[in-house]
Amino acid sequence: MTGHAATLIHDPRERAVRRQAKQERVLRWLRGNTWSSADILREVARLGSRQAAHAMLKALAREGFIRAAVIAGEYGPTLQVWGITAHGAAMSAAPGEPIETRLFEPSKVNPATLAHTLDVQRLQLHADHAGWRWRPIAGEFARSEAKYADAIAIRPDGKTVAIEVERTVKTAKRYAEILVAHLAARKQGKWEWVYYLSPQEAVRDRVQRVFGEIRRATWRGQAIEITDAHRAPFKFFTYDEDWT
């Protein structure tokens, strides 16, 4: 018997249980992230092929749990994404968990941040596989604080990390504002480390260089001299480095 044949499940009940478990993983992911791509959801469901992923997503859509939409990228081609519906949110809520969650509204998907959002989700998958506990920052903190991180994550050692996914380089002035905001959040015990994750080494190196050149910043009208001690909690990685 070949390896492929050995993995076939002949018991219809066991196949149904496994299929339901995969669907539940997808719905739980969409409850937290609102929408995602088929490729990411294939990984979430642990399916081996794109065909199997699309068949599962279409089945969920027929049940009214999710819906699809085609989003035009800011510079690239269009992309089909899948998002949670009110019915899907209600049916996937765990006992004692609020049924209400952010629902998928295609008109609110920003083409300018489409690639960034999907990168955050891919990094979340990587962190999940490494034993981290990851939460999108929306809803966790005040709106003013949510501007300064893409997610928070708990490392396996219990340390809390603010995650910044940095696809492009900002100005030194903007990074100075972000730096002191993170330091204030750290002082309040909201997180201990700040990880900047970039797709390429060139972006990572330039972001790190700008942080290294910050000498002064202003926080709530007070001027602050920035030292190496202030920069110590900030770490810089590419997506592919062993940041977990």
N, C-alpha and C positions, 0 to 999 in steps of 0.2 A: 504493500500500500504506500502510495506516495505521501510526502509530508502534507501536500494540499488536501488530499483526500482524508488524511487522518484528522484534520481540523474541522471537517464537516460535522454539523450537529443534526442528527437524524430525528431527535425527539422534538415534535412541533411545539410542545409546551416550553422546553428549554430555549428553543429559538425565539419564541414570543417573549420570554423573560429577558433574554439578552437584547432583543430589539427594543423593548420598553426601557431598559437601563440606558441604552444609547440615546434614545429620545429624551429621557429625563435629564441626562447630562447636558444636552443641547439647550433645553429649556431653562435649566438652572444658569447656564452661561449667559443666555440672552436676558434673563432677569437682571443679572448684574451689569451687562454691557449694552443692553437695549437692541443692538444690531451687530451683525458681523458678516464676514464673507463665507462662501461655501468651503473654501480651502481651510480656513481656521476652524469652522464647525466640523469639518471632517476629522481634524485632529482631536477636537474636543470629544467627539463621539468614538474616536479610536477605530475609524473605518479605514480599510486599506485602499479603496479606490474612490475616484471622484464620482464614478457612476453610482456607486452605493450611497455616497453622500447626497447626491442630487435626488435619488429615489426616496431617501429618508426625509429630506427637506420638503419635497413635494407632498409626501404623505402627511407631514405635520401641517402643511399649508391647507390641505384638503380638510383637515379636522378643525381648521380655524385657529390653531395655536400660534402660527407665525404667518407672516406675509412677506412677499418679495417686492423689491423696487429696484429700478435701474438708476444709478447715480452717475452723473457726468463728473469725471475728475477735473480738477482745475486746469491741468495741462495735459493729462494723459487720456486714455480711452475711458469709456463708460465701464461701470462695474455693477454687477447685480449683487445686492446685499439682502440679507434676511433679518427680520426683526420681530420682536415679541408683540403679540396682540393682548387686548384686555382679557380675552378668554384664556389664552395661553398663560398669562401671568396668574390668573385665578386658579387654574387647574394645576399649576406647578408649584404653588405656594406650599411650603411645609407646614405641618400643624403648629399653630401659635405664631406663624410668620404673617405679617401684614400682606394682604392680597394685592394692595395697590403698589405699583412700581412705575418707573418711567416706561412709557409705551413708545413703540416705534412710530415716528412720524417722518416719512421720507422728506418732506419739505424742510425739516429742521436738520438734516444731514448736510453739513457744510462741505462743499467740494474742496475748499482750500485746506481742510484738516482731515480729509478722507484717509490719505496715506499715513498721516501721523496717528490717527486713531487705530488703524489696523496694526501699525507697528507696536503700539502700546499693548494691544491684545496678544500679539505674538510673543512679546516679552513676558506677559502674564502667564502664558502657557509654559514658557521656559522656566519661570519661577515656580509655578505649580509643580512641575516635574521634579524640581530640586528640593521640594519640601517647604517652600515658602508659603505664607498666607498673604494673599494679595487682595486689595480692595481699591476700586476706582475712587478717587477723592471726592467726586460729586456727592453731596449729601452728608459727607463726614465732617466737614468744617465750614466755617463761615465763608460767604462768597468772596470776601477780600483775601482769605487765605488760599482758597481754591485756585487762585491765579498763579500760585507759586509751585505747584506740583501736579503731575499727571496721575499719580497713584501713591498709595502708601502700602508698604509690605513689611511683614514680620519675618525676619530670617529664622532659620531653624534654631539659632542660639537665643532667640527671644528679642533681639535688637530690632528696633523699628527704623525703617528706611523710607525717606521721601524719594520717589522716583521722578526724574525729569528726563523725558525723551526728547532729545535735541537733534533735530534733523538739519537745522540751519543755525548760523551764528548770529547772535543778537549784538546790540551795541554795548559798550562798556558801562554806560549809564544805566541801561536796563539790568545788566547783570549785578551792578552794585545794589540796585533796589531789591533784586531777588535774593542776593546774598544776605542782607540784613533781615529780610522777612523770614528766611529760613532760620537764621540764628535766633530770632525772637520765638519762633515756633519750637525750636529746640530747647530754649530756656524754659518754655512752658511745659516741656515734657511730651510734646506731640510726636517727635521723632528724634533719633540720635545721629543718624547719618543722612547724607544727601548724595544719591548716585545719579550722575549725568551719563546717559546712555546715548550713543550716536551711531549712525549706520556706517560711517567711514572713519578711518584713523585721522584723516585730514581735518574733519569736523571736530572730532574729540580733542585733537591737539590744540586747535585754535581756541576752542571754548576754555580749555584748561589754561592756556596762555593768557586769555583776557582776565580770568579770575586771578591769576598770579600777579597781574599788573594793577589790580584795584588797590588803591592806597587809602581812599576816603569814601565814605558813604554817609547818607543821611537817613535817620529813622525817626519819624514823628517830630521833625524839626530840629533834631539834635545831630550834630556832626560827630562821626565816629572814625577814628583812625583804625584801618584794617591791617591786622598783623597775620603772620603765618598761623598763629593759634586760632584765629577766626576762620581761616581757610581749611584747617585740619579735618573737619567733618565732611568735606566735599571730596568725592572720589569720581574719577572720569574713566569710562570704559567705552569700547565699541560693543555693538550687539553681540558679536561673536566671541568676545573675551569671556573669561571665567569669572564673571561678576557675581554669580551665585555661590 
